[in-house]
Amino acid sequence: MNSHQLSNDPGQQALYTLIQRSIANAGGWLGFDRFMALALYAPGMGYYANSLRKFGLTPESGSDFATAPEMSPHFGRTLAHQVREALAVTRTDEVWEFGAGSGALAKQLLDALGDAVQRYTIVDLSGSLRARQQDTLKAHAHQVRWVDALPEQLSGVVVGNEVLDAMPVQLLVRKSGVWHERGVVWHENTLQWADRVTDLRPPVEVLGDHDYLTEIHSQAEAFVATLADRFKAGEAATGHGGAAFLIDYGFPEGEYFHPQRHMGTLMCHQLHKSDTDPLQDVGAKDITAHVNFTGVALAAQDAGLHVLGYTTQAHFLINCGLLPPLVDAPVAEKAMAQKLITEHEMGELFKVVALGTSEWEPMGFAQGDRSHTL
């Protein structure tokens, strides 16, 4: 049992009060996915909805973690080659970005794509991040708009960098051979874990009878299914289809539910340090889980999309032309771009999956496509 004392911050206290009330309304026990949704997205209070700085390269900036576009502008410039190709194939001029963070990726893509993009729509739940994005994207104000929900139909190219990992997950724990769902209770004025026997199971059997903690991703899979429905509605209405490129850390199902991965993948990020305790300092740190890319691919296929490719970030960026512009780049710029593809940094753990309304082979998967591992 972990127990956690309350903070003195008024915003954080309000979030704890909301969580406490939600636990009471749920009969005293709240599933982890619902807790995670409040911790990250409760309006004005959750981690992604409050005014704390999140994205940056160093803890001194008050930031918690760096994403690829913050590390190097070559990330967005390279991804732009793939987006340009996808716009041509889908015969569209619209890009949609989910969870645009600081706006760095949007700026890199718009700088590179210019007039190939008539409209760049950012779908973001966070008002505080929106202000920062608007500042970053001043030069492109005529192309950019913000929405806080998916429209009924869409066509064009969707990009999502580190979006799926922040979608709420359910926690499953096998104890003495019996599966439980892990949730949160309010006990002795603190948040604590509590497990309930459940019929839920991981999508594949986890071999062995040892105690085992893992996550299931119904929200990420529902998101992909919704995306498919909106793409198909857009295609029916306009004749133009869509393609999506989702970039995140994660594994195929066989690796995700490996018997040795018995502690799951849940992780928190604060001031560039990681920990595994989401009940501590709620609202002040990020909570993520790795992505089960098999689940994402199956959800897309079940909803009528094609899986166009799946590979590592390293393969994808090299296929899309990352290296030639680096030949004459300054050493520091080269070093940061290198982190995007080196195995022990982001190159191997981060994957890219592409989904589309029609079948074609995007340039990012020309070499090293791993779709067969899904």
Buried (B, 14 or more C-beta within 10 A) or exposed (E): EEEBEEBEBEBBBBBBEBBBEBBEEBEEBBBBBBBBBBBBBBEEBBBBBBEBEBBBEEEEEEBBBBBBBBBBBBBBBBBBBBBBBBBEBBEBBBBBBBBBBBBBBBBBBBBBBEEBBEBBBBBBBBBBBBEBBBEBBEEBEEBBEBEEEBEEBBBBBBBBBBBBBBBBBBBBBBEEEEBBBBBBBBBEEBBBBBBEEBEEEBBEEBEEEEEBBBBBBBBBBEBBBEBBBBBBBBBEEBEBBBBBBBBBBBBBBEBBBBEEBBEBBBBBBBBBEEEEEBBBBBBBBBBBBBBBBBBBBBBBBEBEBBBBBBBBBBBBBBBBBBBEEBEEBEEEBBEBBBBBBEEEBBBBBBBBBBBBBEEBEBBBBBEBBBBEBB
